[in-house]
Amino acid sequence: MVLLVGKKVIKKGSKKVKKIVTSKISSSKNNKVVNGPIKRTDFLGDIVSNYPEVVPVLAQSGLHCIGCHVSVSESLEDGCSVHGMNNKEIDSLVESANKRVIEFEKMSKVTFTKNAVLELISRKNITKRKYVKIVNSFNGEFDFETTDGLDEGSVIVAAKSGGEIVEVLLFAPIERMLRGVEIDYDSKLKDFVAKRK
């Protein structure tokens, strides 16, 4: 069994606090049955929101409508049935989705090169703010802005280079999608670049 721990910001009363959040993912020794967080009865919208890395697995199985308005109130099992899948195919899809989740859980958190850390620290120092937050920009790309506040549901990742450290806030699904990714800062382009290791 693998026990996973990460820092997540939650709201408690009127204060925002950091809480250690754990989740358990287990697999059988023979690897034929994979137990995990995704169940047949989970809503598609919740699965996509919490485990965005499984979107390609669902799409390859014929569930191309995972972003539609019905997905928020339709279970994985119901969606599969509507698309003509039988129980064996649904079980296989659940197993494949959980294997994908386990793969992502084993991946390293997003990392930052020395140049990226120095640029993030520079931006933080200029604005005199406590954190750097990753945000959506145009064309589905991401950028960084500084902030003093902790957003509910954010994950805090420490970007380190030598003795330099900056805390980066990421929305939890974005943190998952950036696992195994290294972020660099290209001074010629004056922009951040990312590559999967």
N, CA, C and O of each residue as an XYZ file, in Angstrom:
788
protein
N       0.842     -1.175      0.000
C       0.000      0.000      0.000
C       0.887      1.238      0.000
O       1.913      1.275      0.680
N       0.493      2.241     -0.757
C       1.230      3.489     -0.836
C       0.426      4.547     -0.093
O      -0.759      4.724     -0.376
N       1.032      5.245      0.838
C       0.366      6.330      1.554
C       0.917      7.636      1.028
O       2.125      7.867      1.081
N       0.049      8.492      0.522
C       0.461      9.729     -0.119
C       0.093     10.913      0.751
O      -1.022     10.993      1.268
N       1.026     11.829      0.911
C       0.791     12.989      1.758
C       1.180     14.244      1.001
O       2.209     14.274      0.325
N       0.361     15.281      1.112
C       0.684     16.556      0.496
C       0.054     17.677      1.281
O      -0.913     17.450      2.007
N       0.577     18.890      1.158
C      -0.011     20.044      1.822
C      -1.129     20.587      0.970
O      -0.950     20.806     -0.228
N      -2.272     20.805      1.567
C      -3.403     21.360      0.855
C      -4.033     22.421      1.733
O      -4.139     22.237      2.946
N      -4.451     23.525      1.144
C      -5.056     24.611      1.893
C      -6.549     24.371      1.974
O      -7.218     24.191      0.956
N      -7.067     24.369      3.194
C      -8.508     24.194      3.374
C      -9.038     25.362      4.183
O      -8.271     26.081      4.823
N     -10.333     25.549      4.156
C     -10.956     26.629      4.901
C     -11.507     26.055      6.204
O     -12.217     25.050      6.186
N     -11.191     26.673      7.309
C     -11.680     26.229      8.610
C     -12.225     27.456      9.322
O     -11.470     28.335      9.739
N     -13.550     27.505      9.457
C     -14.167     28.695     10.034
C     -13.906     29.878      9.133
O     -14.159     29.809      7.930
N     -13.407     30.959      9.691
C     -13.108     32.134      8.878
C     -11.636     32.198      8.519
O     -11.211     33.111      7.811
N     -10.849     31.236      8.998
C      -9.416     31.230      8.721
C      -9.083     30.173      7.682
O      -9.712     29.116      7.624
N      -8.082     30.476      6.861
C      -7.578     29.475      5.935
C      -6.351     28.857      6.574
O      -5.465     29.572      7.042
N      -6.292     27.547      6.599
C      -5.204     26.854      7.267
C      -4.615     25.798      6.352
O      -5.244     25.354      5.391
N      -3.396     25.410      6.673
C      -2.760     24.325      5.936
C      -3.073     23.030      6.660
O      -3.010     22.980      7.889
N      -3.404     21.998      5.932
C      -3.711     20.703      6.526
C      -2.986     19.630      5.729
O      -2.913     19.708      4.503
N      -2.462     18.651      6.405
C      -1.857     17.513      5.728
C      -2.993     16.594      5.295
O      -3.794     16.153      6.118
N      -3.056     16.312      4.007
C      -4.114     15.485      3.449
C      -3.501     14.170      2.992
O      -2.471     14.161      2.318
N      -4.130     13.066      3.357
C      -3.604     11.765      2.949
C      -4.625     11.034      2.107
O      -5.832     11.225      2.260
N      -4.139     10.210      1.233
C      -5.015      9.326      0.480
C      -4.323      7.987      0.348
O      -3.096      7.918      0.284
N      -5.106      6.924      0.307
C      -4.538      5.578      0.206
C      -4.875      4.985     -1.146
O      -6.016      5.037     -1.608
N      -3.866      4.429     -1.760
C      -4.056      3.714     -3.017
C      -3.353      2.376     -2.858
O      -2.181      2.326     -2.485
N      -4.050      1.316     -3.132
C      -3.437      0.001     -2.987
C      -3.635     -0.800     -4.253
O      -4.557     -0.548     -5.029
N      -2.772     -1.752     -4.450
C      -2.943     -2.662     -5.580
C      -2.646     -4.070     -5.091
O      -1.859     -4.266     -4.165
N      -3.273     -5.032     -5.714
C      -3.052     -6.410     -5.294
C      -1.684     -6.877     -5.768
O      -1.108     -6.299     -6.690
N      -1.173     -7.913     -5.140
C       0.151     -8.417     -5.497
C       0.194     -8.971     -6.909
O       1.231     -8.892     -7.569
N      -0.895     -9.523     -7.380
C      -0.881    -10.119     -8.712
C      -1.156     -9.101     -9.811
O      -1.129     -9.451    -10.990
N      -1.426     -7.829     -9.442
C      -1.674     -6.740    -10.385
C      -2.872     -6.962    -11.294
O      -3.036     -6.225    -12.267
N      -3.716     -7.950    -11.014
C      -4.899     -8.158    -11.839
C      -6.017     -7.224    -11.423
O      -6.809     -6.785    -12.257
N      -6.084     -6.916    -10.134
C      -7.119     -6.014     -9.640
C      -6.433     -4.807     -9.030
O      -5.574     -4.950     -8.161
N      -6.801     -3.642     -9.473
C      -6.225     -2.421     -8.941
C      -7.307     -1.684     -8.177
O      -8.292     -1.227     -8.757
N      -7.117     -1.572     -6.878
C      -8.016     -0.769     -6.063
C      -7.466      0.644     -6.056
O      -6.251      0.844     -6.046
N      -8.324      1.586     -6.062
C      -7.868      2.963     -6.039
C      -9.006      3.891     -5.725
O     -10.083      3.459     -5.315
N      -8.770      5.148     -5.915
C      -9.776      6.140     -5.538
C     -10.978      6.188     -6.480
O     -12.046      6.651     -6.080
N     -10.833      5.728     -7.701
C     -11.920      5.837     -8.674
C     -12.802      4.593     -8.598
O     -12.326      3.460     -8.677
N     -14.092      4.838     -8.442
C     -15.088      3.762     -8.378
C     -16.094      3.929     -9.511
O     -16.232      5.016    -10.072
N     -16.781      2.868     -9.836
C     -17.802      2.889    -10.900
C     -18.883      3.927    -10.625
O     -19.424      4.523    -11.556
N     -19.195      4.143     -9.364
C     -20.307      5.023     -8.982
C     -19.909      6.495     -8.868
O     -20.769      7.340     -8.619
N     -18.632      6.818     -9.044
C     -18.177      8.220     -8.969
C     -18.707      9.014    -10.157
O     -18.798      8.503    -11.273
N     -19.053     10.263     -9.899
C     -19.491     11.143    -10.980
C     -18.311     11.459    -11.899
O     -17.196     11.701    -11.436
N     -18.571     11.454    -13.196
C     -17.527     11.749    -14.181
C     -16.884     13.109    -13.919
O     -15.664     13.253    -13.997
N     -17.716     14.105    -13.606
C     -17.190     15.444    -13.339
C     -16.217     15.460    -12.174
O     -15.197     16.148    -12.223
N     -16.529     14.698    -11.116
C     -15.642     14.623     -9.959
C     -14.332     13.923    -10.320
O     -13.259     14.338     -9.882
N     -14.424     12.868    -11.114
C     -13.227     12.131    -11.523
C     -12.297     13.055    -12.303
O     -11.100     13.119    -12.020
N     -12.839     13.762    -13.272
C     -12.034     14.654    -14.110
C     -11.441     15.786    -13.278
O     -10.291     16.172    -13.483
N     -12.223     16.317    -12.342
C     -11.753     17.407    -11.495
C     -10.644     16.958    -10.552
O      -9.652     17.666    -10.383
N     -10.803     15.795     -9.942
C      -9.835     15.320     -8.957
C      -8.645     14.574     -9.549
O      -7.559     14.575     -8.970
N      -8.846     13.943    -10.690
C      -7.797     13.135    -11.317
C      -7.729     13.442    -12.819
O      -8.036     12.574    -13.637
N      -7.335     14.650    -13.186
C      -7.354     15.033    -14.604
C      -6.469     14.167    -15.488
O      -6.642     14.139    -16.706
N      -5.527     13.464    -14.883
C      -4.637     12.611    -15.664
C      -5.351     11.427    -16.295
O      -4.793     10.786    -17.186
N      -6.577     11.115    -15.858
C      -7.301      9.975    -16.425
C      -8.137     10.355    -17.651
O      -8.740      9.483    -18.276
N      -8.178     11.631    -17.999
C      -8.972     12.065    -19.163
C      -8.594     11.284    -20.422
O      -9.494     10.820    -21.123
N      -7.302     11.114    -20.747
C      -6.970     10.325    -21.951
C      -7.440      8.874    -21.860
O      -7.835      8.294    -22.871
N      -7.405      8.283    -20.671
C      -7.865      6.902    -20.489
C      -9.360      6.812    -20.787
O      -9.806      5.897    -21.478
N     -10.128      7.765    -20.263
C     -11.567      7.772    -20.507
C     -11.872      8.012    -21.988
O     -12.736      7.353    -22.567
N     -11.158      8.956    -22.588
C     -11.395      9.273    -24.002
C     -11.061      8.085    -24.906
O     -11.779      7.823    -25.871
N      -9.980      7.368    -24.604
C      -9.602      6.208    -25.408
C     -10.634      5.097    -25.318
O     -10.716      4.245    -26.204
N     -11.416      5.103    -24.254
C     -12.462      4.088    -24.090
C     -13.781      4.513    -24.720
O     -14.777      3.795    -24.630
N     -13.789      5.678    -25.357
C     -14.998      6.135    -26.035
C     -15.798      7.173    -25.279
O     -16.839      7.618    -25.763
N     -15.338      7.570    -24.103
C     -16.035      8.600    -23.333
C     -15.476      9.981    -23.709
O     -14.719     10.594    -22.956
N     -15.869     10.436    -24.877
C     -15.393     11.737    -25.361
C     -16.222     12.883    -24.812
O     -15.875     14.047    -25.012
N     -17.296     12.576    -24.133
C     -18.212     13.601    -23.627
C     -17.935     13.943    -22.176
O     -18.816     14.481    -21.504
N     -16.742     13.653    -21.664
C     -16.468     13.848    -20.244
C     -16.541     15.307    -19.820
O     -16.684     15.588    -18.630
N     -16.447     16.236    -20.750
C     -16.545     17.644    -20.404
C     -17.938     18.209    -20.573
O     -18.152     19.399    -20.346
N     -18.885     17.384    -20.965
C     -20.234     17.900    -21.212
C     -20.975     18.142    -19.901
O     -20.556     17.668    -18.846
N     -22.066     18.876    -19.976
C     -22.820     19.245    -18.778
C     -23.415     18.052    -18.037
O     -23.677     18.152    -16.839
N     -23.631     16.944    -18.706
C     -24.203     15.761    -18.062
C     -23.178     15.111    -17.127
O     -23.562     14.442    -16.168
N     -21.894     15.297    -17.390
C     -20.858     14.604    -16.614
C     -20.870     14.962    -15.133
O     -20.368     14.189    -14.317
N     -21.433     16.117    -14.763
C     -21.451     16.489    -13.345
C     -22.465     15.668    -12.551
O     -22.356     15.558    -11.330
N     -23.438     15.102    -13.232
C     -24.472     14.342    -12.520
C     -24.585     12.900    -13.001
O     -25.535     12.197    -12.656
N     -23.614     12.463    -13.798
C     -23.651     11.104    -14.337
C     -22.469     10.315    -13.794
O     -21.332     10.789    -13.809
N     -22.744      9.120    -13.318
C     -21.655      8.286    -12.802
C     -20.849      7.715    -13.965
O     -21.308      7.680    -15.107
N     -19.659      7.276    -13.648
C     -18.814      6.625    -14.651
C     -19.541      5.423    -15.230
O     -19.542      5.209    -16.443
N     -20.154      4.649    -14.363
C     -20.895      3.457    -14.784
C     -22.033      3.827    -15.747
O     -22.213      3.173    -16.774
N     -22.797      4.872    -15.416
C     -23.899      5.306    -16.278
C     -23.389      5.786    -17.628
O     -23.952      5.451    -18.670
N     -22.320      6.572    -17.600
C     -21.750      7.076    -18.850
C     -21.265      5.951    -19.742
O     -21.460      5.979    -20.957
N     -20.627      4.955    -19.129
C     -20.146      3.796    -19.893
C     -21.310      3.013    -20.479
O     -21.261      2.589    -21.634
N     -22.355      2.823    -19.684
C     -23.528      2.075    -20.154
C     -24.188      2.769    -21.341
O     -24.582      2.118    -22.309
N     -24.305      4.084    -21.260
C     -24.884      4.855    -22.362
C     -24.073      4.670    -23.637
O     -24.616      4.706    -24.741
N     -22.775      4.473    -23.477
C     -21.898      4.275    -24.635
C     -21.741      2.803    -24.998
O     -20.844      2.446    -25.761
N     -22.612      1.939    -24.455
C     -22.665      0.543    -24.874
C     -21.643     -0.375    -24.243
O     -21.431     -1.482    -24.737
N     -21.003      0.048    -23.167
C     -20.009     -0.812    -22.527
C     -20.686     -1.792    -21.570
O     -21.652     -1.441    -20.892
N     -20.174     -3.021    -21.519
C     -20.702     -4.026    -20.593
C     -19.922     -3.962    -19.270
O     -18.959     -3.204    -19.148
N     -20.341     -4.752    -18.300
C     -19.723     -4.715    -16.967
C     -18.227     -5.007    -17.004
O     -17.446     -4.362    -16.305
N     -17.833     -5.977    -17.817
C     -16.414     -6.319    -17.915
C     -15.605     -5.142    -18.468
O     -14.514     -4.853    -17.977
N     -16.135     -4.471    -19.477
C     -15.449     -3.316    -20.064
C     -15.388     -2.153    -19.064
O     -14.387     -1.438    -19.004
N     -16.450     -1.965    -18.286
C     -16.465     -0.903    -17.271
C     -15.417     -1.198    -16.196
O     -14.671     -0.306    -15.792
N     -15.364     -2.455    -15.731
C     -14.361     -2.834    -14.733
C     -12.946     -2.611    -15.272
O     -12.070     -2.140    -14.546
N     -12.728     -2.947    -16.533
C     -11.427     -2.754    -17.155
C     -11.069     -1.263    -17.221
O      -9.920     -0.884    -16.993
N     -12.051     -0.434    -17.530
C     -11.814      1.012    -17.590
C     -11.475      1.557    -16.200
O     -10.549      2.356    -16.056
N     -12.214      1.132    -15.189
C     -11.937      1.571    -13.816
C     -10.522      1.161    -13.415
O      -9.793      1.944    -12.807
N     -10.137     -0.073    -13.757
C      -8.792     -0.559    -13.459
C      -7.734      0.283    -14.173
O      -6.730      0.663    -13.570
N      -7.956      0.572    -15.449
C      -7.000      1.393    -16.210
C      -6.894      2.807    -15.633
O      -5.801      3.366    -15.543
N      -8.026      3.374    -15.247
C      -8.030      4.723    -14.669
C      -7.257      4.734    -13.348
O      -6.474      5.650    -13.097
N      -7.471      3.732    -12.511
C      -6.756      3.670    -11.235
C      -5.267      3.421    -11.420
O      -4.456      3.930    -10.647
N      -4.896      2.642    -12.439
C      -3.472      2.453    -12.739
C      -2.836      3.786    -13.116
O      -1.715      4.085    -12.705
N      -3.558      4.586    -13.900
C      -3.057      5.905    -14.301
C      -2.886      6.810    -13.075
O      -1.897      7.536    -12.972
N      -3.850      6.765    -12.148
C      -3.746      7.552    -10.922
C      -2.508      7.125    -10.133
O      -1.760      7.971     -9.643
N      -2.295      5.823    -10.013
C      -1.136      5.307     -9.278
C       0.165      5.760     -9.939
O       1.113      6.130     -9.246
N       0.219      5.735    -11.277
C       1.403      6.228    -11.991
C       1.693      7.677    -11.617
O       2.838      8.031    -11.340
N       0.655      8.516    -11.609
C       0.838      9.931    -11.296
C       1.205     10.137     -9.832
O       1.968     11.047     -9.510
N       0.671      9.305     -8.943
C       1.012      9.425     -7.526
C       2.494      9.137     -7.294
O       3.098      9.702     -6.382
N       3.082      8.262     -8.111
C       4.492      7.904     -7.963
C       5.426      8.931     -8.596
O       6.617      8.956     -8.284
N       4.900      9.777     -9.481
C       5.733     10.785    -10.149
C       6.177     11.856     -9.161
O       5.504     12.138     -8.170
N       7.315     12.432     -9.460
C       7.801     13.518     -8.611
C       6.930     14.753     -8.807
O       6.329     14.943     -9.864
N       6.871     15.577     -7.786
C       6.164     16.844     -7.891
C       6.876     17.695     -8.942
O       8.014     17.411     -9.318
N       6.205     18.723     -9.403
C       6.807     19.643    -10.360
C       8.112     20.181     -9.771
O       8.193     20.475     -8.578
N       9.128     20.306    -10.622
C      10.417     20.847    -10.182
C      10.722     22.108    -10.968
O      10.137     22.353    -12.023
N      11.645     22.908    -10.446
C      11.999     24.182    -11.037
C      13.519     24.265    -11.170
O      14.244     23.871    -10.256
N      14.000     24.773    -12.300
C      15.436     24.965    -12.470
C      15.873     26.172    -11.655
O      15.044     26.930    -11.150
N      17.175     26.338    -11.535
C      17.727     27.492    -10.806
C      17.223     28.796    -11.419
O      16.826     29.707    -10.693
N      17.234     28.892    -12.759
C      16.758     30.114    -13.416
C      15.298     30.401    -13.093
O      14.924     31.555    -12.880
N      14.470     29.359    -13.054
C      13.051     29.538    -12.747
C      12.866     30.004    -11.306
O      12.069     30.904    -11.040
N      13.596     29.395    -10.382
C      13.496     29.786     -8.974
C      13.918     31.236     -8.808
O      13.238     32.003     -8.125
N      15.033     31.625     -9.423
C      15.510     33.005     -9.295
C      14.510     34.004     -9.880
O      14.324     35.084     -9.320
N      13.866     33.659    -10.993
C      12.849     34.548    -11.580
C      11.629     34.646    -10.667
O      11.084     35.734    -10.482
N      11.197     33.532    -10.100
C      10.051     33.553     -9.187
C      10.355     34.382     -7.944
O       9.510     35.150     -7.483
N      11.555     34.228     -7.405
C      11.961     35.017     -6.228
C      12.026     36.497     -6.587
O      11.609     37.346     -5.800
N      12.543     36.808     -7.761
C      12.607     38.198     -8.207
C      11.205     38.817     -8.284
O      10.991     39.932     -7.809
N      10.265     38.099     -8.874
C       8.888     38.596     -8.979
C       8.271     38.783     -7.591
O       7.557     39.755     -7.342
N       8.556     37.843     -6.700
C       8.019     37.919     -5.339
C       8.606     39.114     -4.591
O       7.887     39.826     -3.891
N       9.914     39.331     -4.740
C      10.580     40.436     -4.048
C      10.144     41.800     -4.565
O      10.006     42.743     -3.787
N       9.925     41.911     -5.871
C       9.481     43.176     -6.462
C       8.127     43.584     -5.900
O       7.898     44.754     -5.594
N       7.240     42.620     -5.770
C       5.879     42.918     -5.299
C       5.742     42.815     -3.782
O       4.714     43.191     -3.217
N       6.796     42.300     -3.120
C       6.789     42.127     -1.659
C       5.609     41.272     -1.176
O       4.960     41.577     -0.175
N       5.363     40.213     -1.910
C       4.296     39.279     -1.560
C       4.906     37.986     -1.057
O       6.086     37.713     -1.279
N       4.086     37.190     -0.371
C       4.571     35.982      0.294
C       4.706     34.778     -0.633
O       5.649     33.997     -0.504
N       3.760     34.624     -1.574
C       3.719     33.432     -2.427
C       3.744     33.808     -3.898
O       3.490     34.948     -4.287
N       4.063     32.794     -4.699
C       3.902     32.884     -6.144
C       2.812     31.873     -6.489
O       2.797     30.760     -5.963
N       1.908     32.267     -7.371
C       0.783     31.399     -7.725
C       0.803     31.164     -9.228
O       1.008     32.091    -10.012
N       0.590     29.921     -9.616
C       0.492     29.614    -11.036
C      -0.940     29.893    -11.474
O      -1.896     29.490    -10.811
N      -1.076     30.591    -12.608
C      -2.393     30.998    -13.102
C      -2.506     30.693    -14.588
O      -1.506     30.611    -15.302
N      -3.753     30.527    -15.042
C      -4.000     30.358    -16.476
C      -3.762     31.679    -17.180
O      -4.128     32.739    -16.674
N      -3.147     31.607    -18.351
C      -3.035     32.788    -19.192
C      -3.724     32.449    -20.509
O      -4.489     31.487    -20.570
N      -3.476     33.195    -21.526
C      -4.144     32.976    -22.804
C      -3.695     31.673    -23.457
O      -2.608     31.168    -23.174
N      -4.536     31.140    -24.326
C      -4.243     29.943    -25.125
C      -3.949     28.702    -24.285
O      -3.212     27.822    -24.730
N      -4.512     28.617    -23.078
C      -4.318     27.438    -22.256
C      -2.941     27.327    -21.632
O      -2.606     26.287    -21.065
N      -2.137     28.374    -21.723
C      -0.807     28.363    -21.126
C      -0.887     28.879    -19.696
O      -1.930     29.364    -19.258
N       0.208     28.772    -18.984
C       0.250     29.198    -17.598
C       1.305     30.273    -17.401
O       2.265     30.377    -18.166
N       1.107     31.064    -16.366
C       2.076     32.072    -15.961
C       2.076     32.120    -14.442
O       1.329     31.387    -13.794
N       2.900     32.969    -13.881
C       2.997     33.092    -12.439
C       2.693     34.518    -12.019
O       3.118     35.473    -12.669
N       1.949     34.655    -10.919
C       1.720     35.966    -10.323
C       1.935     35.824     -8.817
O       1.885     34.719     -8.276
N       2.174     36.945     -8.150
C       2.432     36.901     -6.718
C       1.154     37.181     -5.940
O       0.228     37.818     -6.441
N       1.125     36.690     -4.704
C      -0.052     36.854     -3.852
C       0.346     36.723     -2.393
O       1.381     36.136     -2.076
N      -0.470     37.267     -1.513
C      -0.280     37.073     -0.076
C      -1.241     36.046      0.479
O      -1.008     35.479      1.547
N      -2.333     35.804     -0.254
C      -3.379     34.924      0.255
C      -3.240     33.494     -0.198
O      -2.682     33.197     -1.255
N      -3.767     32.610      0.640
C      -3.834     31.202      0.301
C      -5.222     30.919     -0.253
O      -6.223     31.241      0.387
N      -5.290     30.334     -1.411
C      -6.566     29.975     -2.020
C      -7.006     28.607     -1.526
O      -6.207     27.673     -1.458
N      -8.274     28.500     -1.184
C      -8.827     27.222     -0.749
C      -8.627     26.175     -1.850
O      -8.904     26.437     -3.020
N      -8.152     25.004     -1.471
C      -7.948     23.925     -2.425
C      -6.597     23.960     -3.126
O      -6.306     23.098     -3.955
N      -5.769     24.949     -2.798
C      -4.451     25.019     -3.427
C      -3.484     24.048     -2.774
O      -3.641     23.671     -1.613
N      -2.488     23.653     -3.539
C      -1.404     22.813     -3.052
C      -0.160     23.686     -3.046
O       0.074     24.442     -3.990
N       0.636     23.589     -1.994
C       1.858     24.384     -1.881
C       3.042     23.505     -2.241
O       3.241     22.440     -1.657
N       3.831     23.965     -3.218
C       5.029     23.247     -3.641
C       6.213     24.175     -3.419
O       6.173     25.342     -3.810
N       7.257     23.667     -2.799
C       8.454     24.461     -2.572
C       9.355     24.343     -3.791
O       9.779     23.248     -4.162
N       9.645     25.493     -4.415
C      10.595     25.534     -5.531
C      11.959     25.858     -4.933
O      12.146     26.916     -4.332
N      12.915     24.937     -5.102
C      14.214     25.084     -4.447
C      15.342     25.072     -5.463
O      15.297     24.359     -6.465
N      16.349     25.874     -5.181
C      17.587     25.829     -5.941
C      18.691     26.282     -5.006
O      18.738     27.446     -4.611
N      19.576     25.368     -4.653
C      20.608     25.696     -3.675
C      19.936     26.110     -2.380
O      19.116     25.367     -1.840
N      20.274     27.282     -1.881
C      19.671     27.791     -0.657
C      18.440     28.638     -0.901
O      17.813     29.110      0.047
N      18.088     28.837     -2.153
C      16.938     29.670     -2.507
C      15.662     28.831     -2.535
O      15.620     27.771     -3.159
N      14.619     29.316     -1.851
C      13.332     28.611     -1.810
C      12.209     29.619     -1.985
O      12.241     30.710     -1.416
N      11.211     29.238     -2.784
C       9.997     30.030     -2.918
C       8.823     29.065     -2.908
O       8.870     28.010     -3.541
N       7.754     29.437     -2.174
C       6.568     28.588     -2.130
C       5.641     28.961     -3.278
O       5.300     30.129     -3.466
N       5.238     27.944     -4.047
C       4.383     28.139     -5.210
C       3.022     27.506     -4.920
O       2.942     26.347     -4.512
N       1.950     28.278     -5.135
C       0.586     27.777     -4.950
C       0.057     27.271     -6.285
O       0.163     27.957     -7.302
N      -0.504     26.088     -6.278
C      -1.094     25.509     -7.476
C      -2.475     24.970     -7.129
O      -2.654     24.379     -6.064
N      -3.448     25.164     -8.002
C      -4.742     24.531     -7.840
C      -4.498     23.025     -7.944
O      -3.753     22.589     -8.821
N      -5.101     22.231     -7.078
C      -4.789     20.801     -6.959
C      -4.777     20.039     -8.294
O      -3.836     19.280     -8.527
N      -5.782     20.203     -9.192
C      -5.706     19.474    -10.467
C      -4.512     19.894    -11.328
O      -3.954     19.072    -12.055
N      -4.120     21.162    -11.250
C      -2.956     21.625    -12.016
C      -1.694     20.992    -11.445
O      -0.802     20.598    -12.196
N      -1.616     20.893    -10.118
C      -0.452     20.256     -9.501
C      -0.318     18.815     -9.982
O       0.788     18.344    -10.248
N      -1.436     18.124    -10.093
C      -1.395     16.734    -10.568
C      -0.899     16.659    -12.005
O      -0.082     15.803    -12.343
N      -1.394     17.557    -12.847
C      -1.005     17.519    -14.257
C       0.462     17.917    -14.463
O       1.063     17.557    -15.475
N       1.031     18.648    -13.521
C       2.428     19.069    -13.650
C       3.406     18.094    -12.999
O       4.604     18.371    -12.940
N       2.919     16.970    -12.516
C       3.846     15.990    -11.936
C       4.775     15.467    -13.022
O       4.359     15.187    -14.147
N       6.038     15.343    -12.652
C       7.040     14.873    -13.603
C       7.498     15.945    -14.571
O       8.225     15.649    -15.519
N       7.082     17.202    -14.347
C       7.429     18.310    -15.237
C       8.494     19.180    -14.571
O       8.459     19.406    -13.361
N       9.438     19.662    -15.375
C      10.437     20.612    -14.904
C      10.162     21.954    -15.567
O      10.000     22.035    -16.785
N      10.111     23.011    -14.753
C       9.861     24.359    -15.264
C      11.166     25.138    -15.245
O      11.876     25.169    -14.240
N      11.466     25.758    -16.361
C      12.677     26.562    -16.525
C      12.253     27.979    -16.893
O      11.111     28.206    -17.293
N      13.165     28.923    -16.757
C      12.920     30.289    -17.222
C      13.944     30.598    -18.293
O      15.149     30.530    -18.052
N      13.454     30.942    -19.495
C      14.309     31.288    -20.622
C      14.451     32.802    -20.655
O      13.506     33.517    -20.986
N      15.651     33.290    -20.306
C      15.854     34.742    -20.229
C      15.797     35.413    -21.595
O      15.477     36.598    -21.680
N      16.098     34.684    -22.663
C      15.992     35.262    -24.009
C      14.538     35.462    -24.400
O      14.175     36.503    -24.948
N      13.700     34.459    -24.118
C      12.273     34.561    -24.414
C      11.517     35.381    -23.371
O      10.399     35.841    -23.605
N      12.160     35.552    -22.208
C      11.515     36.200    -21.056
C      10.200     35.503    -20.715
O       9.160     36.132    -20.519
N      10.295     34.173    -20.653
C       9.103     33.371    -20.391
C       9.517     32.039    -19.771
O      10.652     31.588    -19.922
N       8.574     31.431    -19.077
C       8.782     30.114    -18.496
C       8.528     29.052    -19.560
O       7.646     29.212    -20.404
N       9.291     27.982    -19.520
C       9.106     26.845    -20.408
C       9.041     25.581    -19.552
O       9.666     25.511    -18.494
N       8.297     24.603    -20.002
C       8.144     23.372    -19.230
C       8.397     22.165    -20.114
O       8.088     22.162    -21.305
N       8.966     21.140    -19.497
C       9.144     19.869    -20.214
C       8.959     18.732    -19.238
O       9.330     18.825    -18.068
N       8.376     17.655    -19.739
C       8.183     16.462    -18.914
C       9.482     15.670    -18.920
O      10.075     15.439    -19.974
N       9.914     15.261    -17.746
C      11.190     14.506    -17.629
C      11.011     13.084    -18.099
O      11.961     12.302    -18.077
